[in-house]
Amino acid sequence: MAKHERFVINLTCPECALNGSATWEETDKGNLETTIKSLSHGFRIGPDAEIHCADCGVKALVGRTLSRSEKKRPTTPN
């Protein structure tokens, strides 16, 4: 059995600042395709095959984390 490369990335919801991670693994096809093997609690794979926050439904940011003070703030009309 061939060894598969695994990749772990950070995820953040830009709406509620939920942080987590996703783990990908190479497929058996050997063509550099990957399959998501696990997601942190609070994230799901959406119908567009992108990772979304399960509570907000917003597409997760990949590669960085946010603190609650950095989360997206609603804008006020002028």
C-alpha positions as CSV (number, residue, x, y, z in Angstrom):
1,M,0.0,0.0,0.0
2,A,1.4,3.3,-1.1
3,K,1.9,6.1,1.4
4,H,-0.5,9.1,0.9
5,E,0.6,12.7,1.5
6,R,-1.6,14.5,4.0
7,F,-2.1,18.3,4.2
8,V,-3.6,20.2,7.1
9,I,-4.8,23.8,6.7
10,N,-6.3,26.4,9.1
11,L,-9.9,27.5,8.5
12,T,-11.8,30.6,9.8
13,C,-15.3,31.8,9.4
14,P,-15.1,35.5,8.5
15,E,-18.5,36.1,10.0
16,C,-18.3,34.5,13.5
17,A,-14.5,34.0,13.8
18,L,-14.8,30.2,14.4
19,N,-11.4,28.7,13.9
20,G,-10.7,25.1,12.9
21,S,-8.8,22.9,10.4
22,A,-9.2,20.6,7.5
23,T,-7.1,17.6,6.6
24,W,-6.7,16.5,2.9
25,E,-5.1,13.3,1.6
26,E,-4.0,12.4,-1.9
27,T,-6.4,10.1,-3.7
28,D,-5.4,6.6,-4.9
29,K,-5.3,7.8,-8.5
30,G,-1.8,9.3,-8.2
31,N,-2.8,12.4,-10.2
32,L,-2.4,15.0,-7.4
33,E,-6.1,15.1,-6.6
34,T,-7.0,15.3,-3.0
35,T,-9.9,14.3,-0.8
36,I,-11.0,16.0,2.4
37,K,-10.5,13.5,5.2
38,S,-11.6,15.5,8.2
39,L,-13.0,18.9,9.2
40,S,-13.1,20.5,12.6
41,H,-16.5,20.7,14.3
42,G,-18.5,23.6,13.1
43,F,-17.5,23.4,9.4
44,R,-19.1,21.4,6.6
45,I,-18.6,20.9,2.9
46,G,-21.1,23.0,0.9
47,P,-22.9,22.0,-2.3
48,D,-20.2,23.8,-4.3
49,A,-17.5,21.5,-2.7
50,E,-16.2,24.5,-0.7
51,I,-15.8,24.5,3.1
52,H,-18.4,26.6,4.9
53,C,-19.2,27.5,8.5
54,A,-22.1,25.2,9.6
55,D,-23.7,28.0,11.6
56,C,-23.3,31.0,9.3
57,G,-23.2,29.3,6.0
58,V,-20.4,31.6,4.9
59,K,-17.4,30.2,2.9
60,A,-14.4,29.7,5.2
61,L,-11.2,31.6,4.9
62,V,-8.3,29.2,4.3
63,G,-4.8,29.6,5.7
64,R,-5.3,32.1,8.6
65,T,-7.2,32.4,11.8
66,L,-9.1,35.3,13.2
67,S,-9.7,36.4,16.7
68,R,-13.2,37.5,17.7
69,S,-12.0,41.2,17.7
70,E,-10.9,40.8,14.0
71,K,-14.2,39.3,12.7
72,K,-16.2,41.0,10.0
73,R,-18.1,43.9,11.5
74,P,-21.4,45.1,10.0
75,T,-21.2,48.4,8.2
76,T,-23.4,51.3,9.2
77,P,-25.1,53.4,6.5
78,N,-23.9,57.1,6.2
